[in-house]
Amino acid sequence: MNISRRIARIHTAARQVSKALRYRCLSGAVAVEQGTLIRTGDLLDRLGADDLKDGQKAWYGRHTAKAYRAAHLGADAVKVWAQHRTTGKWIHVHVYNPTDPALYTALTTYKATRHLSQADFAEVA
């Protein structure tokens, strides 16, 4: 069988799987499920910041991305596809190592999460 026919079969098979499976395979979401990488929302949930609005969580994610770029000479963190919690749309989100200093730098630099970086909450993370 020639290579172009094999590629055509692969493309046909890929189009027939569900959208969720395609995004999982494309993004590397398995590392997130295993806990080797976490989303910023996961860290906020661990720290008990469930009461923050979605907009504030998004701004915390932006602060984290900025701190990560500053620490890694302008490089972006790993991006994965994730399903939005409220809308259900598939979006790109950055994921980080759970011990990455950028996560905790952003806690102190963003005004809405500054209270989470106190000594009482540092042990939870």
N, C-alpha and C positions, 0 to 999 in steps of 0.2 A: 504494500500500500504506500502510495507516495505521501510526502509530508503535508501537502496542502489539503488532502482529503482527511488526514488525521487531525489537523488543526480545525477543519470545518466540523468534525464530529465533536471535538472538545467544546467548541463554541456553542454548538447545538445543545449539548448536555448542560452547559453552564446557564443557558437561557431558560432551561426548564426547572431549575431549582428555585426554592422560595427566596424571596428578597432577604429575609432575615439570615438565611444560611449563606447567601452570597456575601453580605456585609461582614458576617462573622469570619468567613474565610479570607476576605480581602484585608481585614483590619488587624488580625492578630489578637482578637478579643479573648483568646484562650489564656493569654498571659494575665489578663485582667481577672478572669474567673479563678485562676490559680492563686491570685494574691501577690504575684511578683511585681505587678504594676497596679497603681490605684488612680482613680479619677479624683479630682479635687472635691467633688460632691461626696465621695466615699469618706474622705478624711473629715469633712465637716459633719457627716453623720456620726462618725466615731467620737467626735468631740462634743456631740449633743447639740449641734447647731441646726436642728430640724426646723426651728421657727424662722430661719432666715428666708426671705423671699427669693424667688428664682433669679430675679435681677441682681440681687446682692451676691448670690452664689456665682453667677456669671462674672461679676466684677472681681470676685476673689480669684476665679480662674484666670482672668486677665492679669491680675497682679502676680500670680504664680508664674505665668508664662514669661512675664517681663523679668522676674527675678531669675528664672531659669536661663533666659538668654544672656543676662548680665554675667552669670556665673560660668557659662559654657561658650563664651566668645561668639555670641550671636546665633548659636545653633538652636533649633527648635526641639522640643521634646517629642517623643513618639506620639503619633496621632492614631486613633482608632475610631471606627464607626460605633456609635452608641445610639440607642433609641431614647429620644427625649422623654423625660418622666411624665410630663403632662400632655404634650401634643402627640406623642407617638411617632414623630418624624425622625428619620435617621440623620444624625449630625456627626461632624468630626469633633472629637474632643482630645485634648492632650492627656497623656497618662504619665505618671511619674513613679519612681522608686519610692516606697513608703518612707524611707529615711532621707529622702532628698532635702537638702537645706532650703531649697526654693519654696517648698510648701510652708515651712515655718517662718521664713522671712516674709512671705506674703501675709501670713496671719498677723504679724506685727505692723506691717506697712498699710494694710487696708483698714480703714476706720471701723467698718462694721464687724470685723472679726478680731479686732485688737483685744477684746476682753477674753477671747479664747486662748490667748498665748500666755496667760498668767500661770504661775507655778502650779496651781491646782490642776490645770488641764494638761500640762506638759507630760505628766506621767501616763496619761491615757494613750497618747500617740505612741 
